[in-house]
Amino acid sequence: MKISVIGTGYVGLVTGVCFAEVGNQVLCIDNDPEKLASLKAGQVPIYEPGLEPLFERNVREGRLQFSDSLTEAVAFSEIIFLALPTPPMEDGSADLQYVLKVAGEIAGLMKEYRIIVNKSTVPVGTADKVSELMSKNTLVAFDVASNPEFLREGVAVEDFMKPDRVVVGTSSDRVRTVMERLYKPFTMSGNPVVFMDERSSELTKYAANALLATKITFMNEVANLCERVGANVDLVRRGVGTDTRIGSRFLFAGVGYGGSCFPKDVQALHFTAAQNGYNFEILASVMDVNTRQKQRLTQKVQAFFGDNLSGKRFALWGIAFKPNTDDIREAPSLTVIQELNAAGATVVAFDPEAMASLRKYHPDLKVELADNPYDALKDADALLIVTEWNEFRTPEFQRIREGLKAPIIFDGRNLYEPFHLEEQGFYYESIGRPTVDGRDK
Ligand code: NAD
């Protein structure tokens, strides 16, 4: 089959590459000249494990092409996927300007029947809105379907190739047949394509993300309580997560969720509810708790060193909002850096993949960048861990001790066993677990 994908970011590029990987002809469109130049030069502009070899093979074998021309995209294929940004507006609602602009333009360019499949995360009613807008710009027949994307950055290729399920919102039998064919290679092991109406499909994506964000936030609250009652959230997590009704995933306490999806999707769902006269109370709490949770690490540092951190220097491991990505949108690290700066401290950070993103998108943020994790420690008063990259899991503790001014670690991701760190001679504070002080031992 032939497929056009508009928007070649984290979702669009993975979608395009994976559809090409199973034999389709794919044309990916982007209007960012820098991104397009890199794609055309054979370079993947984002860090996403496993994407590069698939990208290279499909470009080499002629199944994957790139362009900035919407005209070409509309002529190329009957199926046009939209993977465009839907960033949050000031009031928390999703900004639909990119989706609506492109949909309007597509309508004006259509010469025959087309299916517009929306992969962007959009509020309930967007498919109807898009249809209405397109009808004003064309007399040609078309369908608009919803096909929310559930891939996770860091494991996006695996998620796309082996999805738990594919959700499709459509009221058209023609679209249903096309989507069934298109997703057949990805659903061979019985994982379903779940068909539903467009509105339910649009809401499914928000409900899924909001529930996951709530699960994480709930466990962060449990962790905060653990600290007050002398319990250990790791043990509580194991006890709770082994209940099959609950499941063990998304139960890890930390410095709050970030990323390009959870924060904006929770906000947007809360907004949609309010717009429809419903106070979705639990989501307001989730947002409040998460904002506070992002401040936990700095609070711990200030409780230890005092509110005024002038003259102090902190090493920070991890900038990306989670491991295996260079994405720093809404990353807790940004809050930590800003708050440490505000209290007068200097920060030197290391991240295996996200340092270029930090410089590109936050050029004004006051933070030094180190070439490797151990260089960041030099003359630092303590080490703060913000992202759980694998390479931070088993570090050389001897080198950490030698690098830091004093052996002090604040761990926002609970990477180490407290008793082990005590044995290694560290003062070690984490989230929801006992603090240990092995400095004099
Ligand atoms: P992104 O910002 O990485 O990519 C969007 C791309 O669209 C950019 O490359 C941008 O240049 C391009 N673009 C913008 N306007 C354009 C236009 N007029 N013509 C052509 N290209 C244009 O965004 P993303 O992370 O891929 O997210 C896309 C959508 O998918 C969002 O709605 C998001 O909520 C949703 N989503 C994201 C993820 C994720 O993990 N990133 C997961 C599931 C769903």
Residues whose N, C-alpha, C, O or C-beta is under 5 A from the ligand:
A	BS01	NAD	I6 G7 T8 G9 Y10 V11 G12 I29 D30 N31 D32 A83 L84 P85 T86 Y98 V102 K119 S120 T121 E149 F150 L151 R152 E153 S260
